[in-house]
């Protein structure tokens, strides 16, 4: 409207009179602000639109895609969460997928030798179908179109396996070739395995590194693959598979050796989360640690089931990280452009700038108020800059950079506010290993919270008074049938539970709040102690199912 009034000004008042653009600037400003701050239906739509309108122009103008990663597509924002499985041959990657799905995916073959010789994206479909790589990358509903940059050598080793399966409605699994040792595998693959692994690692929600208890060594190629996914450390989880083949002392030594080997490759101060177990349907060879395996498997599958709820957070976090890197990259390119001479000595000056790149990063960070942690690795940047002519770089566009700053400071925080509501509407993944109904072997409750081994319903009942009567009478209750607090304390301490836990048990059991325990209250306290020792969390309030029945205490 404001622009229309300005355009009509010469017709109304003559061309010799200048339009008072300031008069209408507030109108134009309001419409601009309204356009920038409009609401989105969901987080994925908001991320998609913000990337296309505010981040992609900055990336395209400063060759971001030639330095880091290809542009994002609409499918990247709408795709289901993905889980990448990496490991050496015969570590159980394909068997792990079969264990989750409950059946073979199309084209699956399992054996002790290296059987999976390609990358396989196992995703949901209406019927069993195996799609070759060249066909999968042209399907715009799948987030794999950018894999064309790796050429036919890779696409011939990539396929998409579709099948109707409940877990795949929530996430996609990426099976990978078994990693071998030796130079032959690196040279004769025909494509850069590490580059492909990094492409997937940048886009997935979870990375599982699988190890066989009998093959803890990390080969050269596996080491390079782990190093290539650096920057995605928060997504990495380690699975020590086939743990039932070890006795308890052997398992302790194997776990220590694995942590030692990982410490030399994954250079982070935090210790990786390692899940112990045997992720298949075969009988356990050694079931000494059955309870531990059940607990570890329950925690891992709980994390998998919650991926759909956490997907929006991951996509938002990745876009923020990408936007901050694009902002830094634009400042670097602009500074290199400005420091080039106008006429002669371009080559010499370019070599000098590349050699002094770390100092240049510090100057830009201090001048622009940017965090040094947002800057790329100077060594990698130096290698890539050598292939460019700095004089061809474009200068910084203040308008585009302002739009990018507005996205980081205004638009993305609004999307963050939408995440809790959207997560609450998102269903958990339906995994057969998770207990949708009560069972003595239940590993996880309906809401995805870990419940080791046995369902709580077994404990939500009145205690067996006769079971504890003799123990209660041995404490010499008084004439009113109560034992003093100090006497009851000494009995409960024998459970070796922490004092804070025993305090919660006492407050739940002492229903009349008199600081003493009756026969029923003592039985209830012992019942809650047994419940906690069995691995269950204590209730916040005493359930009605545990309330005291009407009974008469004798003598």
C-alpha positions as CSV (number, residue, x, y, z in Angstrom):
1,X,0.0,0.0,0.0
2,X,2.8,2.4,0.9
3,X,4.7,1.6,-2.2
4,X,1.6,2.2,-4.3
5,X,1.1,5.7,-2.8
6,X,4.7,6.6,-3.6
7,X,4.3,5.3,-7.2
8,X,1.1,7.4,-7.8
9,X,2.7,10.6,-6.4
10,X,4.0,12.0,-9.7
11,X,0.6,11.5,-11.4
12,X,-1.2,13.4,-8.5
13,X,1.3,16.2,-7.8
14,X,3.6,16.4,-10.8
15,X,7.1,14.9,-11.4
16,X,8.9,18.0,-10.2
17,X,7.8,17.4,-6.6
18,X,9.6,14.7,-4.8
19,X,7.5,12.1,-3.0
20,X,7.9,12.3,0.8
21,X,8.9,8.7,1.2
22,X,9.5,9.3,4.9
23,X,5.7,9.9,5.2
24,X,5.0,6.3,4.1
25,X,8.1,4.6,5.5
26,X,6.3,3.6,8.7
27,X,3.6,1.9,6.5
28,X,6.2,0.0,4.5
29,X,8.1,-0.9,7.7
30,X,5.0,-2.2,9.4
31,X,4.1,-4.4,6.4
32,X,7.7,-5.7,6.3
33,X,7.6,-6.5,10.0
34,X,4.3,-8.3,9.6
35,X,5.6,-10.3,6.7
36,X,8.8,-11.3,8.7
37,X,7.0,-12.3,11.8
38,X,4.1,-14.4,10.5
39,X,3.3,-17.6,12.2
40,X,4.0,-21.1,10.9
41,X,1.8,-24.1,11.1
42,X,4.6,-26.3,12.4
43,X,8.3,-26.3,13.1
44,X,9.3,-28.1,9.9
45,X,7.4,-25.6,7.7
46,X,9.0,-22.7,9.6
47,X,12.5,-24.1,9.2
48,X,11.9,-24.8,5.5
49,X,10.7,-21.3,4.8
50,X,13.3,-19.5,6.8
51,X,16.1,-21.5,5.2
52,X,14.8,-20.8,1.7
53,X,14.2,-17.1,2.2
54,X,17.0,-16.0,4.6
55,X,19.8,-18.5,4.9
56,X,20.1,-20.0,1.3
57,X,20.8,-16.6,-0.3
58,X,23.8,-16.0,2.0
59,X,25.1,-19.5,1.3
60,X,24.7,-19.1,-2.5
61,X,26.4,-15.7,-2.6
62,X,29.5,-16.9,-0.7
63,X,30.1,-20.4,-2.2
64,X,29.1,-22.0,1.1
65,X,28.2,-25.3,-0.6
66,X,31.6,-25.7,-2.2
67,X,33.3,-25.4,1.2
68,X,31.0,-27.4,3.5
69,X,27.8,-29.2,2.5
70,X,25.2,-29.1,-0.4
71,X,22.1,-26.9,0.0
72,X,19.2,-28.4,2.0
73,X,16.1,-29.6,0.2
74,X,12.4,-29.5,1.3
75,X,12.7,-33.3,2.1
76,X,15.5,-32.6,4.6
77,X,13.0,-30.7,6.8
78,X,10.0,-33.1,6.4
79,X,11.8,-36.4,6.5
80,X,11.4,-38.9,9.4
81,X,14.3,-39.1,11.9
82,X,17.1,-41.3,10.7
83,X,19.5,-43.6,12.6
84,X,22.9,-44.4,11.1
85,X,24.6,-47.7,12.0
86,X,28.4,-47.9,11.6
87,X,30.7,-50.8,12.5
88,X,33.2,-53.3,11.4
89,X,32.1,-56.4,9.6
90,X,30.2,-59.0,11.6
91,X,29.5,-56.6,14.5
92,X,25.7,-57.2,14.1
93,X,24.5,-54.1,12.3
94,X,22.0,-55.9,10.0
95,X,21.0,-58.2,12.8
96,X,20.3,-55.2,15.0
97,X,18.0,-53.8,12.4
98,X,16.2,-57.2,12.0
99,X,15.8,-57.3,15.8
100,X,14.1,-53.9,15.8
101,X,11.9,-54.6,12.8
102,X,11.0,-58.2,13.8
103,X,11.7,-59.4,10.2
104,X,14.1,-59.1,7.3
105,X,14.0,-56.0,5.1
106,X,14.0,-56.6,1.3
107,X,17.5,-57.7,0.2
108,X,18.8,-58.5,3.7
109,X,21.3,-61.3,4.0
110,X,23.1,-62.1,7.3
111,X,26.2,-64.1,7.8
112,X,29.5,-64.2,9.7
113,X,31.4,-62.9,6.6
114,X,31.0,-59.3,5.3
115,X,27.5,-59.6,3.7
116,X,26.2,-56.0,3.5
117,X,28.2,-54.4,0.6
118,X,26.2,-51.3,0.2
119,X,24.4,-48.4,2.0
120,X,20.8,-49.3,2.5
121,X,18.1,-46.9,3.7
122,X,15.4,-49.0,5.3
123,X,12.2,-46.8,5.3
124,X,8.5,-47.2,5.4
125,X,6.4,-48.2,2.4
126,X,3.1,-49.8,1.5
127,X,4.7,-53.0,0.3
128,X,8.1,-54.7,0.2
129,X,10.2,-52.9,-2.4
130,X,13.9,-52.5,-3.2
131,X,14.7,-49.2,-5.1
132,X,18.2,-48.8,-6.7
133,X,20.2,-45.8,-5.8
134,X,19.9,-44.0,-9.1
135,X,16.1,-44.2,-8.8
136,X,16.0,-43.3,-5.1
137,X,17.9,-40.0,-5.5
138,X,15.3,-38.7,-8.0
139,X,12.4,-39.4,-5.6
140,X,11.7,-35.9,-4.1
141,X,9.8,-37.5,-1.2
142,X,13.1,-39.0,0.1
143,X,15.9,-36.9,1.5
144,X,18.6,-38.5,-0.6
145,X,18.7,-36.3,-3.8
146,X,22.0,-34.7,-2.8
147,X,23.8,-38.1,-2.9
148,X,24.1,-37.6,-6.7
149,X,27.2,-35.6,-6.0
150,X,29.0,-38.8,-5.2
151,X,28.5,-40.2,-8.7
152,X,27.5,-43.5,-10.1
153,X,30.3,-45.4,-8.3
154,X,28.4,-44.7,-5.1
155,X,24.9,-44.8,-6.4
156,X,25.5,-48.4,-7.6
157,X,26.3,-49.2,-4.0
158,X,23.2,-47.5,-2.5
159,X,19.6,-48.6,-2.4
160,X,16.4,-47.9,-0.6
161,X,14.5,-50.8,1.0
162,X,10.8,-50.0,1.7
163,X,8.5,-52.2,3.8
164,X,5.4,-51.9,5.9
165,X,6.5,-51.9,9.5
166,X,5.4,-49.9,12.6
167,X,8.8,-48.8,13.7
168,X,9.6,-47.4,10.3
169,X,6.6,-45.1,10.5
170,X,8.6,-43.2,13.1
171,X,12.2,-43.4,11.8
172,X,14.4,-44.6,9.0
173,X,17.4,-46.9,9.5
174,X,20.6,-46.6,7.5
175,X,22.5,-49.9,7.2
176,X,26.1,-49.6,6.0
177,X,28.8,-51.9,4.6
178,X,31.0,-53.7,7.1
179,X,34.3,-51.8,7.6
180,X,37.4,-53.9,7.0
181,X,41.0,-53.3,7.6
182,X,43.7,-52.9,4.9
183,X,44.4,-50.6,2.0
184,X,42.4,-52.7,-0.5
185,X,39.0,-51.7,0.9
186,X,39.9,-48.0,0.8
187,X,41.1,-48.0,-2.8
188,X,38.7,-50.5,-4.4
189,X,35.4,-49.2,-3.0
190,X,35.2,-46.7,-5.9
191,X,33.9,-43.9,-3.7
192,X,34.9,-42.0,-0.6
193,X,33.4,-44.0,2.2
194,X,34.3,-41.3,4.8
195,X,32.7,-38.6,2.8
196,X,29.5,-40.5,2.5
197,X,29.5,-41.4,6.2
198,X,29.9,-37.7,7.0
199,X,27.0,-36.8,4.7
200,X,24.7,-39.1,6.5
201,X,26.1,-38.2,10.0
202,X,25.3,-34.5,9.4
203,X,21.6,-35.4,8.7
204,X,20.7,-38.3,11.0
205,X,19.3,-38.0,14.5
206,X,21.3,-40.8,16.0
207,X,24.6,-42.6,15.2
208,X,25.2,-46.1,16.5
209,X,28.7,-47.4,16.5
210,X,28.5,-51.2,16.9
211,X,31.3,-53.4,18.3
212,X,31.6,-57.1,18.6
213,X,33.1,-58.2,22.0
214,X,35.5,-60.4,20.0
215,X,36.6,-57.6,17.6
216,X,37.4,-54.5,19.7
217,X,40.3,-53.3,17.5
218,X,39.5,-50.2,15.4
219,X,40.8,-50.6,11.8
220,X,42.3,-47.7,9.9
221,X,39.2,-47.2,7.8
222,X,36.9,-47.3,10.8
223,X,39.1,-44.8,12.5
224,X,38.9,-42.5,9.5
225,X,35.1,-42.9,9.4
226,X,34.8,-42.0,13.1
227,X,37.0,-39.0,12.6
228,X,35.0,-37.9,9.5
229,X,31.8,-37.6,11.6
230,X,33.5,-35.2,14.0
231,X,31.1,-32.4,15.0
232,X,28.3,-34.9,15.5
233,X,29.6,-36.2,18.8
234,X,26.3,-35.5,20.6
235,X,24.6,-38.0,18.3
236,X,27.0,-40.9,18.8
237,X,26.0,-43.9,21.0
238,X,28.1,-47.1,21.2
239,X,26.7,-50.6,21.3
240,X,28.9,-53.4,22.6
241,X,27.1,-56.3,21.0
242,X,27.1,-60.1,21.6
243,X,27.9,-59.5,25.2
244,X,26.3,-62.7,26.3
245,X,29.3,-64.6,24.9
246,X,31.4,-63.3,27.8
247,X,31.3,-64.2,31.5
248,X,31.0,-61.3,34.0
249,X,34.8,-60.9,34.6
250,X,35.5,-61.2,30.8
251,X,32.8,-58.5,30.1
252,X,34.5,-56.1,32.6
253,X,37.8,-56.5,30.8
254,X,36.2,-56.2,27.4
255,X,34.4,-53.0,28.4
256,X,37.6,-51.5,29.7
257,X,39.5,-52.3,26.5
258,X,36.7,-50.8,24.4
259,X,36.8,-47.5,26.3
260,X,40.5,-47.4,26.0
261,X,40.3,-47.8,22.2
262,X,37.5,-45.3,21.8
263,X,39.4,-42.7,23.9
264,X,42.2,-42.6,21.3
265,X,39.7,-41.9,18.4
266,X,36.8,-39.9,19.9
267,X,38.5,-36.8,21.2
268,X,35.9,-35.5,23.6
269,X,36.0,-34.8,27.4
270,X,32.7,-36.7,27.9
271,X,32.6,-40.4,28.0
272,X,30.4,-42.0,25.2
273,X,27.3,-43.8,26.3
274,X,27.9,-47.5,25.8
275,X,25.0,-50.0,25.7
276,X,25.9,-53.6,26.7
277,X,23.8,-56.5,25.4
278,X,23.0,-59.0,22.7
279,X,20.7,-57.5,20.2
280,X,19.2,-60.6,18.5
281,X,16.6,-63.2,19.3
282,X,18.9,-66.1,20.1
283,X,19.2,-67.8,23.5
284,X,21.8,-66.2,25.8
285,X,25.0,-68.1,26.1
286,X,25.8,-66.6,29.5
287,X,22.8,-65.2,31.3
288,X,24.7,-64.0,34.4
289,X,23.9,-60.4,33.5
290,X,20.4,-61.0,32.1
291,X,19.1,-58.2,34.3
292,X,21.8,-55.8,33.0
293,X,21.2,-56.7,29.4
294,X,17.4,-56.1,29.8
295,X,18.0,-52.7,31.4
296,X,20.5,-51.6,28.7
297,X,18.3,-52.8,25.9
298,X,15.3,-51.0,27.5
299,X,17.2,-47.7,27.7
300,X,18.4,-47.9,24.1
301,X,15.0,-48.7,22.7
302,X,13.5,-46.0,24.8
303,X,15.9,-43.5,23.2
304,X,14.9,-44.8,19.8
305,X,11.2,-44.6,20.5
306,X,11.6,-40.9,21.5
307,X,13.3,-39.9,18.3
308,X,10.1,-38.6,16.7
309,X,9.5,-36.2,19.6
310,X,13.1,-35.0,19.5
311,X,13.3,-34.6,15.7
312,X,12.1,-31.0,15.6
313,X,14.7,-30.0,18.2
314,X,17.5,-31.7,16.2
315,X,16.5,-30.0,13.0
316,X,16.2,-26.6,14.6
317,X,19.6,-27.1,16.3
318,X,21.2,-28.2,13.0
319,X,19.8,-25.2,11.2
320,X,21.0,-22.8,13.9
321,X,24.5,-24.3,13.7
322,X,24.4,-24.0,9.9
323,X,23.3,-20.4,10.1
324,X,26.0,-19.5,12.5
325,X,28.6,-21.1,10.3
326,X,27.2,-19.4,7.2
327,X,27.4,-16.0,9.0
328,X,31.1,-16.6,9.9
329,X,31.9,-17.9,6.4
330,X,30.4,-14.8,4.8
331,X,32.6,-12.6,7.0
332,X,35.7,-14.6,6.2
333,X,35.1,-14.4,2.4
334,X,34.4,-10.7,2.6
335,X,37.6,-10.0,4.6
336,X,39.7,-12.0,2.1
337,X,38.1,-10.1,-0.7
338,X,38.9,-6.7,0.9
339,X,42.5,-7.6,1.6
340,X,43.3,-8.4,-2.1
341,X,45.3,-5.8,-4.1
342,X,43.5,-4.0,-7.0
343,X,46.1,-4.6,-9.7
344,X,49.1,-6.8,-9.2
345,X,50.5,-9.4,-6.8
346,X,47.3,-11.4,-6.4
347,X,48.9,-14.8,-6.2
348,X,51.5,-13.7,-3.6
349,X,48.9,-11.9,-1.5
350,X,46.6,-14.9,-1.6
351,X,49.3,-17.2,-0.3
352,X,50.1,-14.8,2.5
353,X,46.4,-14.6,3.6
354,X,46.0,-18.4,3.6
355,X,49.1,-18.8,5.7
356,X,47.8,-16.2,8.2
357,X,44.3,-17.6,8.3
358,X,44.2,-18.4,12.1
359,X,45.2,-14.8,12.9
360,X,42.6,-13.6,10.5
361,X,39.9,-15.6,12.3
362,X,40.8,-13.9,15.5
363,X,40.6,-10.5,14.0
364,X,37.2,-11.1,12.5
365,X,35.9,-12.6,15.7
366,X,37.0,-9.6,17.8
367,X,35.8,-7.0,15.3
368,X,32.4,-8.6,14.6
369,X,31.7,-10.0,18.1
370,X,31.6,-13.6,16.8
371,X,32.5,-16.7,18.8
372,X,35.7,-18.4,17.8
373,X,33.9,-21.7,18.3
374,X,31.7,-20.9,15.3
375,X,34.7,-20.7,12.9
376,X,35.7,-23.7,10.8
377,X,38.9,-25.7,11.2
378,X,41.7,-23.4,9.9
379,X,43.7,-26.3,8.4
380,X,40.7,-27.6,6.4
381,X,39.8,-24.1,5.3
382,X,43.4,-23.4,4.1
383,X,43.3,-26.6,2.0
384,X,40.0,-25.5,0.4
385,X,40.8,-21.9,-0.2
386,X,43.9,-22.9,-2.2
387,X,41.5,-23.8,-5.1
388,X,39.8,-20.4,-5.3
389,X,40.7,-17.0,-6.6
390,X,40.0,-14.4,-3.9
391,X,39.4,-11.7,-6.4
392,X,36.3,-13.5,-7.6
393,X,34.7,-13.5,-4.1
394,X,31.6,-11.3,-3.6
395,X,31.4,-8.6,-1.0
396,X,29.1,-8.8,2.0
397,X,25.5,-7.8,1.4
398,X,24.3,-5.9,4.4
399,X,20.6,-6.5,3.5
400,X,21.1,-10.3,3.4
401,X,23.2,-10.4,6.5
402,X,20.6,-8.4,8.4
403,X,17.9,-10.9,7.3
404,X,20.1,-13.7,8.6
405,X,20.6,-11.9,11.9
406,X,16.9,-11.4,12.2
407,X,16.4,-15.1,11.6
408,X,18.8,-16.0,14.4
409,X,17.5,-13.5,16.9
410,X,13.8,-13.3,16.2
411,X,12.4,-16.1,13.9
412,X,14.1,-19.1,15.4
413,X,13.3,-18.3,19.0
414,X,9.6,-18.2,18.0
415,X,10.0,-21.7,16.5
416,X,11.6,-22.8,19.8
417,X,8.4,-21.8,21.6
418,X,6.4,-24.1,19.3
419,X,8.5,-27.2,20.0
420,X,6.9,-28.3,23.4
421,X,3.4,-28.2,22.0
422,X,4.4,-30.1,18.8
423,X,6.4,-32.7,20.8
424,X,3.3,-33.3,23.0
425,X,1.3,-34.2,19.9
426,X,3.9,-36.5,18.4
427,X,3.5,-40.2,19.1
428,X,6.4,-42.4,20.3
429,X,7.7,-45.0,17.9
430,X,6.0,-48.4,18.2
431,X,8.7,-51.0,19.0
432,X,7.7,-54.5,19.8
433,X,10.5,-54.6,22.4
434,X,8.8,-51.9,24.4
435,X,6.0,-52.9,26.8
436,X,2.7,-51.5,25.6
437,X,1.1,-53.8,28.1
438,X,2.1,-55.2,31.5
439,X,4.4,-58.2,31.4
440,X,6.9,-59.8,33.8
441,X,9.5,-59.3,31.1
442,X,8.5,-55.7,30.3
443,X,11.5,-53.5,29.5
444,X,9.8,-50.2,29.1
445,X,6.5,-48.7,30.1
446,X,4.0,-47.1,27.7
447,X,5.3,-43.6,28.1
448,X,8.8,-44.6,27.2
449,X,10.2,-44.4,30.7
450,X,12.7,-47.2,31.7
451,X,11.2,-49.9,33.9
452,X,13.7,-52.6,34.5
453,X,12.5,-56.2,34.1
454,X,9.2,-56.2,36.0
455,X,6.1,-54.0,35.7
456,X,5.1,-51.8,38.6
457,X,1.6,-53.3,38.8
458,X,3.1,-56.3,40.6
459,X,4.0,-54.0,43.5
460,X,0.9,-51.8,43.6
461,X,-0.9,-53.9,46.1
462,X,-1.2,-54.1,49.9
463,X,1.8,-55.7,51.7
464,X,1.7,-59.2,53.1
465,X,1.5,-58.5,56.8
466,X,2.0,-62.1,57.9
467,X,5.3,-62.1,56.0
468,X,6.7,-59.4,58.3
469,X,4.8,-60.1,61.6
470,X,7.6,-62.2,63.2
471,X,10.2,-59.5,62.3
472,X,7.9,-56.8,63.7
473,X,7.3,-58.6,67.0
474,X,11.0,-59.1,67.4
475,X,11.4,-55.3,67.8
476,X,9.1,-55.5,71.0
477,X,6.3,-53.1,70.1
478,X,4.7,-51.1,72.9
479,X,1.2,-51.6,74.4
480,X,-0.4,-49.7,71.5
481,X,1.2,-52.0,68.9
482,X,3.8,-49.5,67.7
483,X,7.6,-49.4,67.4
484,X,9.6,-46.2,68.0
485,X,11.2,-44.4,65.2
486,X,14.8,-45.2,66.2
487,X,14.0,-48.9,66.5
488,X,12.3,-49.0,63.1
489,X,15.2,-47.0,61.6
490,X,17.8,-49.7,62.6
491,X,15.7,-52.4,60.9
492,X,15.3,-50.4,57.6
493,X,19.0,-49.5,57.5
494,X,19.8,-53.2,57.0
495,X,18.5,-52.8,53.4
496,X,21.6,-50.6,52.7
497,X,19.5,-48.1,50.8
498,X,20.7,-44.4,51.0
499,X,19.2,-42.4,53.8
500,X,17.4,-40.1,51.4
501,X,15.6,-43.1,49.9
502,X,14.7,-44.5,53.3
503,X,13.4,-41.1,54.3
504,X,11.0,-41.2,51.3
505,X,9.9,-44.7,52.2
506,X,9.3,-43.7,55.8
507,X,7.1,-40.7,54.8
508,X,5.1,-43.0,52.6
509,X,4.6,-45.7,55.1
510,X,4.0,-43.6,58.2
511,X,0.4,-42.8,57.2
512,X,-0.7,-41.3,60.6
513,X,2.5,-39.1,60.8
514,X,3.2,-40.0,64.4
515,X,6.9,-41.0,63.9
516,X,6.2,-44.6,64.9
517,X,5.3,-47.7,62.9
518,X,2.3,-49.9,63.4
519,X,2.3,-53.5,62.2
520,X,0.7,-52.5,58.9
521,X,3.0,-49.4,58.4
522,X,6.1,-51.6,59.1
523,X,4.9,-54.1,56.5
524,X,4.3,-51.3,54.0
525,X,7.8,-49.9,54.6
526,X,9.4,-53.3,54.0
527,X,7.2,-53.7,50.9
528,X,8.5,-50.3,49.5
529,X,12.1,-51.3,50.3
530,X,11.7,-54.5,48.3
531,X,10.1,-52.5,45.5
532,X,13.1,-50.1,45.3
533,X,15.6,-52.9,45.6
534,X,13.9,-54.5,42.6
535,X,14.8,-51.5,40.6
536,X,11.5,-49.5,40.5
537,X,11.1,-45.8,41.3
538,X,9.1,-45.0,44.4
539,X,5.7,-43.3,43.9
540,X,5.3,-39.6,44.8
541,X,2.2,-40.4,46.9
542,X,1.0,-43.7,48.4
543,X,-1.2,-45.4,45.7
544,X,-4.7,-46.3,46.7
545,X,-3.9,-49.9,45.9
546,X,-1.4,-49.9,48.8
547,X,-3.8,-48.3,51.3
548,X,-4.4,-50.1,54.6
549,X,-7.3,-52.6,54.5
550,X,-9.8,-52.7,57.4
551,X,-8.3,-55.2,59.8
552,X,-8.1,-55.7,63.6
553,X,-4.7,-56.1,65.2
554,X,-4.6,-58.7,67.9
555,X,-2.6,-58.2,71.1
